[in-house]
Amino acid sequence: MLNRVTVTIRGEQYTLLATESQDYVERVAAYVDEKLKETTEAGSLALVDCAVLTALNIADERFKEQEAAENLRKQIKDLLEESAQQKLELSEAKREIFKLQQKK
């Protein structure tokens, strides 16, 4: 179901259709508005130029966060593999201990 949400970005109202909740769309719009504000405070650029720079900044954040998430996934995978190897070694050690105890 589509939700019709009106948001304000840099003083302009935009009516959006979204499958996400109104709260989510408003949070996204507030984020974009804040990023645009940061860009416009950095210099006297036309709104279109600010929008392009803001889009580049948001894309940069996204790519860096994706890379960080991928690094975390790799670390988790490596830790799970290490854990599985240690469980195997522990199991083998327990079998060896059992065999040695049986020889007594």
N, C-alpha and C positions, 0 to 999 in steps of 0.2 A: 504494500500500500504506500502510495506517495504522500508525503507530508509537505504542505506549503508553508514555508518559513520565510519571514521577512527579517533581514538583518541589515545593520548599518555598518558600512566600512568607509572610513574617511569622510563621514558626513553624508554619504550617498546611501539610499535604501535600495536593497536588492531583494527580490522575491525569488526564492529558490524552491525547486521541487526535489525532494530527497527521500530515499527509503529510510534513512537514519532518523533518529528522534530529533525533536526540536532542540532539546538541550545540547545534543551533539553538534548539530549544525551551528548553533549559536556559539559554542566553544571554538569551533573551527574558524568562524568568522571573526571572533574576538582575537584569536591568534594572528590571523592575517592582518587585521586592523593594527594590532600592536607592532607587528613586523614592518608594516608600511610606515607607521609612525616613526619607528627607529630609523628607517631609511630616509624619510623626509627631514628628520632632524639633523642628519649627517651633512646636508647641503641643500642648496636651492636648485632642485631638479624639477622638471615637469612631472606631473603625476604618472604619465605613461612610463617615463624613465625610472621613476621610483618603483612602479609596479614590476618592471622587468628586473630590476636589481633585487627586489624583494622575492620574486619568483626564483631567481638564481640562488639567493641565500637559503630559501626554504628547500630547494632541490639539493643544495650542498648538505644541509642538515640531514635530509632524508638519506642520501647516499652514505654519509658517515655513520648514521645510526644503523643502516643495513649492514655495513661492514662490521660494526661493533657486534651486532646480533649474530652475524655469521661466525665471527671469532669466538663468541660465547658458545655457539652450537658446537664448534669444533673442539673447544676445551671440554665441554660436557661429554662429547663422543669419546675423546681421548681418555677422560677419567673413567668412563664406563668400561672401556676396553681394558684399562689398567686394573680396575676393580675385578673384572671377570678373570683376568690372568692371575690376580692374587688369590681369588677364591679357588681357582684350579690348583695353584701351588699349595694352598692350605689343605685342600682335600688330599692331595698327593702326600703331604707331610703327615697327615693324620693316618693314612693307610700305612705308611712306612712305620710310624710309631706303633700302630696296632700289630704289624708283622713282628717287630722287634719284641713287643710284649709277649707274643705268642711263643717265641723261641725260648723264653725263660723257663 
